[in-house]
């Protein structure tokens, strides 16, 4: 059976949403939002804030193992920080070579490093040497910066540097998140390296998952925005829910939204939690028309209690558990 992983999604899948999306137990693992490494050794409180799973043995509340993702471009500082992060009970250290954000790329990080396979090799080798052998070091990459000419070279550099597995997002940096995902390139990469390759990109449905596996040749798949748009997608893939979303599932979706809102309220450092709910609804609209109605109803609301009251009104009809 395919292993399924929840992708890191900067600015979207913080630990609260990771908690909610992994609460079904249908994911085999998840990756944190990236922790940015510059020229300093980050203290434990940074990881406790962004990756609080480390305070529970590296597991989400639902029991899904979590991997810490680091982003940076300096091999030495990444190695020093990875060495420390490895003491905090993660289930692995992942290195980000796929972020397309301009603010990250402007400083030579994320997907921009795909222009220099030799630097990729140095970074992974330094991190692998700094992290105890029992803790996996993995890497997430795209197909390149503006084209795919260095895709295989980058993947080979990462694997030869010591990455124990690669996640390949089947688009270049310049592609951003525009469809399609070029899953055939994942097959080229998987044929060129001797480490496991996990396919990623444009998996929104069970049919997408099946086609991604068939074209990429990869058994394992990492799912990002597809899981945000349909929080039951992994259960559908595993055959425990209907293959296709139905209107009758909307009350269950509302329960998940309410759970998310309440967990955000419990988070002492979270501001504007109603805005986070609106962001999630903007993805849920892709799957359920009712999400568009709820989004419209709360669009101008500015507080979590008002949002929760709107969720209790017809046709949503959320009722808190007794």
N, C-alpha and C positions, 0 to 999 in steps of 0.2 A: 504493500500500500504506500502511496505517496506520503512523504512527510510534508507537513504544512507549517510555514513560518510566517509570523506577523512582521511585516517590514518596518524599519524605522522611518518615521515621517515627521521631519522637522516642522514644528509649529502646528502640528495636528495630533499626532499620536503621543501625547504626553503620558505619564505613568497612569493617570486616571483613566484615560481612554484605553490604554493597554489593559488595565484591570478589567474594565467592562467587556472588551472584545475577547479577552481570554477566559472570561468567567465560565464559558460553556465547557472548557477543557478540551476543545477540538483542535487547538494549536499544539504543535510539538515544541515550539520555542518562539521567542520574540526578541527583538533587538531594541535597545533604547534609542531615543533621539541622540544625535551626536553630541559628545562633549568636546568642545573646541580646545585644542592644545596650542599654546603659543610659546612664550619663553619663560614659563614658570612651572613649578610643581603644584598642581591643584590639591587643595586639602580635602579631607574626607567629606566635609559638609557639602561640597559641590555635588558629589555623587549621592549623598543622602537626600539632597533636594531633587535631583533630576532622575535618579535611579534608586528610589527607596526600596526596591526589591532586595537590595543588598542587605537590608536589615532583617530579612526573612529568609536568609540562606540563598538569595539569588532567585527566588520564585515570586511570581505574581500571587495575589491572594487566591486566585483560582488554581494555583499549582503549576503554572507554566514556567519553565526555566527561562531566565533572561540573560542576554549577553550585552555587555557594555560596548558601545561604539565610540571610538575616538576619531577625531578629525584634525589634521594638521599637516604640515609639510616638512618639519624638521625631524630627521631620524632620531637625533639624540634626545630631544625633549619628548617626543612620542614614546621612546623606549623608557625614559625615566617615569613618565606618567603611567604607562602601561604596567610597569613593574609594581607601582603602588596600587593601581586599580585592581591588579590581580590578587591583592591581599584582602579584598572586600567581598569575597564570595560570589563573584559572577560565574556564570557557566561558560565564559569565554570572553575574549577580547576581539572585537571586530574593528577593521580599519576602513574608513570611508574614502573611497576614490570615485564616488558617483554623484555627489551633490552638485547640481547645476546652478545653484544660487549665485548671483553676481557678486554679492557681498563676500561670499566665501572664495569664489574663483579669483576675485581681484587680488587676494593675498596668496594666490598660488596653491590653494587647497582644493579638496574635493576632486571634481572631474578634471580640473586643469592639469593635474598630475599625470593624466593619461597621455600627455604629450611627451613624457620623459620616462620610459620604461626602466631606465637605470636607477632613477630616483625611487620608483616603486619598489624595486628590488632592495635597495638600501634600507628603506623604511621598514619593510616587512622583516628583513633579516635582523635589523637592530631590535625590533619589538620582540621577535621570536626568541632572540638570545636573552632578552631581559625578563621574559615571562616564564614561570616554572613550567616544566614539560607537561605536567598534568592538566594545564589549562589551555584549551585550543586557541589558536590565533587564526582568524579568518579575515577575508577581505570582500568588500562589495564594490563592484566596478560597473561602469557603462562601457559602451562599445568604442568610445573615443571622444575627442573634443568636437571636431567638426565632421569627421569621417571615420570609417572603420579600418583604415589602413594599418593602424597599430594595435588593433584589438587582440589578435593572437599574441603579439609580442608582449603586450601588457599582462595578459593572463599568464603567460609563461614566466614572466619576471616575478609575478606575485607567488606563483606556485614554487618556483625555484628558490625564492627568498624564504620560504617556510610556511606560507599560508596553507592551512590544512583543508580548507574548502573555499570555494569562490561562489559568491552570489553575483550573477550577471543580469543587470538591468538592460534589456535588449533595445536600447536607444543610445544615441550619442548625447553629449552635453547640449549641443545646439538643437537637438530634437525636443529637448525639454520633456514635456509629458504628452506631446501630440501623438495620436495614433498614426500608423500602427506601431506595434513592437515587432522588432525583427528577430523572431525566435530562431530562425535558421542560423543566425550568427552564433547563438548559444551552442548549437550543435557543432559548429566549426571550432569553437573554443574548447568544448568538452572533449573533442577528439584530439586536441593538441596538448592537454595537460593530464597529469596522472593523479589529480586530486578530485574529490567530488565537486560537481558543479550544480548549483541550485538556480533554477530559472525564475525570472522576475520581469514583470511588466505587462500591463493590459489584461490582467486576469480579473474579470468582473463577474463571470458566471461559471457554472459547472462545465458548460460547453467550451468556454475559453480555457479552463484548466485542462480539459482533455486534449484540446488542440495544441496548447502550449507544450504539454508533455510529448505529444506525438511528433511535433516539428523540432523541438529542441533535443529530444532524446533523453531528457532529464526526468528522473522519477520524482524528484523533490521540487517544490514550488514555494516561492515566497510571495505573499499577497499583501498589497498595501491598500490603495484607495478602494479596491474591490471589496475589502472587508469592512471598510468604513461605510460604504454605500449599502452593503448587505451584511450586517453583523452575524448572519447565520450561514454565510457562504461556506465556511469550512464544514459545518454540519451537513449541508447539502452534498458537498463533495464526499463526505463519509457515509452518506446514505441514511442519515438519521432524521432528515427533514426533506420535504418535497424539493425536487430539482429546481423548480421555478418559484419565485416569491408569489404569494397570493395576498389579496386584500384582507383575508381573515387573519393574517399574521400581524396586522397593524397594532392591535392591543399589546402584543408581546414586544413590538418595537418601542411603543410608548413606555413600557415598563423599563426597558433598557435606557431610554433617554432620561427618565426620572431618576434611575439609579446613578447615571452619569452626573446629573445636576446635583444630586444630594452629596455625592462624593467630592465634587468640586467645592461645594459649600463647606465641607469638612476640612478642606485643604487650606491651611491658614495663610499661605502665601499666594493664593489664587485671587485675582481681581477680575471683575467683569465676566463672571462665570456664565451669565446669560449670553454673552457674545460667543463663548465656546459652544454652547448648545445650538445657536444659530448657525455656526460654522458646520457642525455635524449635520444639521438638517439640510444644509445646502448639498451635502453628498447623498443623504437618504432620499432626496427628491428624485434622484436617478432611478430609484427602485420602487418607491411607493408614492402615488399621487397625494395621499393623505399628508405626507411630509411637507408638500408644497403648501397645503392649507394651514398646517400648524406654523410653518415658517412665516406665512403672511400674518397670522394671528398674533405672533410675538415680535414681529419685525420692529415695532416702535416701543416695545417694553424695555425697561432699563433695570429691572431687578429680578433676582431669582424667584422670590415668592410670587410675583406677577406671572412669571413664565409657568410656574407649577400650577397656578390657578387656571391658566389658559389650557393647560394639558388636561385638566379635570373636566373642562367643558365639552359638550358634544361637538363633533362626532368622536373625539379622542377618548374621553371618559375614563381617564386614568384614576384608579383608586389605590390609595396606599394600602399595603398589606396590613391585615388586622394584627 
